[in-house]
Amino acid sequence: MTAVHTDRTGARTDQAADVITGARERIDALDDRIIGLIQERMAVSAVIQDARVSSGGRRVNLAREMEVLAHYRDALGRPGTSLAMTMLELCRGRI
């Protein structure tokens, strides 16, 4: 087994290192898609906020944010709430 496999993957066999390397490539691709989707969500959220503020409303709708938090919690468990909080923070823009 090569030292590169051990250093980069923590695997003890070449076969395991190959599996890990392939899976990490898939994770990197998924992360790129997730980042793109969050950026798209941020843009859509900005449109909603602009419409709300221009109509005299508040920038943030707390009732809606609670719905989003519940949706993530129901789908992903307790860590989903933290994930949703971070996403909402990103999507709020400057308050």
C-alpha positions as CSV (number, residue, x, y, z in Angstrom):
1,M,0.0,0.0,0.0
2,T,1.2,3.5,-0.8
3,A,1.8,6.1,1.9
4,V,-0.3,8.5,-0.1
5,H,-3.4,6.4,0.4
6,T,-2.8,6.2,4.2
7,D,-2.1,9.9,4.5
8,R,-5.0,11.1,2.4
9,T,-7.7,8.6,3.4
10,G,-6.7,6.9,6.6
11,A,-7.4,3.6,4.9
12,R,-5.3,0.5,5.6
13,T,-5.7,-1.1,2.2
14,D,-5.6,0.1,-1.3
15,Q,-9.1,-1.2,-1.9
16,A,-10.5,0.8,1.0
17,A,-8.5,3.9,-0.1
18,D,-10.1,3.6,-3.6
19,V,-13.6,3.4,-2.1
20,I,-12.9,6.4,0.1
21,T,-11.4,8.4,-2.7
22,G,-14.4,7.8,-4.9
23,A,-16.9,8.5,-2.2
24,R,-15.1,11.8,-1.3
25,E,-15.3,12.9,-5.0
26,R,-19.1,12.3,-4.8
27,I,-19.3,14.3,-1.6
28,D,-17.3,17.1,-3.1
29,A,-19.8,17.2,-6.1
30,L,-22.7,17.1,-3.7
31,D,-21.2,19.9,-1.6
32,D,-20.9,22.0,-4.8
33,R,-24.6,21.4,-5.6
34,I,-25.6,22.2,-2.1
35,I,-23.7,25.5,-2.1
36,G,-25.3,26.4,-5.5
37,L,-28.7,25.7,-4.1
38,I,-28.1,27.8,-1.1
39,Q,-26.9,30.6,-3.3
40,E,-30.0,30.3,-5.4
41,R,-32.1,30.3,-2.2
42,M,-30.4,33.4,-1.0
43,A,-31.3,35.2,-4.3
44,V,-34.9,34.1,-4.1
45,S,-35.0,35.2,-0.4
46,A,-33.7,38.6,-1.4
47,V,-36.6,39.0,-3.9
48,I,-39.1,38.1,-1.2
49,Q,-37.5,40.5,1.3
50,D,-37.4,43.4,-1.3
51,A,-41.1,42.8,-2.1
52,R,-42.0,42.7,1.6
53,V,-40.0,45.9,2.5
54,S,-41.2,47.8,-0.5
55,S,-44.8,47.1,0.5
56,G,-44.2,48.5,4.0
57,G,-43.6,45.2,5.7
58,R,-40.7,43.9,7.8
59,R,-37.7,42.3,6.2
60,V,-38.0,39.1,8.2
61,N,-41.2,37.1,8.8
62,L,-40.6,35.2,12.0
63,A,-43.6,33.0,11.6
64,R,-42.3,31.8,8.2
65,E,-38.8,31.2,9.7
66,M,-40.4,29.0,12.4
67,E,-42.1,27.0,9.6
68,V,-38.7,26.5,7.9
69,L,-37.1,25.5,11.2
70,A,-39.8,23.0,11.9
71,H,-39.5,21.6,8.4
72,Y,-35.8,21.0,8.8
73,R,-36.1,19.6,12.3
74,D,-38.8,17.2,11.1
75,A,-36.7,16.0,8.2
76,L,-33.3,15.9,9.8
77,G,-33.8,15.8,13.6
78,R,-32.3,18.2,16.0
79,P,-29.2,19.0,13.9
80,G,-31.6,20.1,11.2
81,T,-32.6,23.0,13.3
82,S,-29.0,24.2,13.5
83,L,-28.6,23.8,9.8
84,A,-31.8,25.7,9.1
85,M,-30.7,28.5,11.4
86,T,-27.4,28.9,9.5
87,M,-29.2,28.8,6.2
88,L,-31.7,31.4,7.4
89,E,-28.9,33.6,8.6
90,L,-27.3,33.4,5.2
91,C,-30.5,34.2,3.4
92,R,-31.5,37.2,5.5
93,G,-28.7,39.3,4.2
94,R,-27.9,42.5,6.1
95,I,-30.5,43.4,8.6
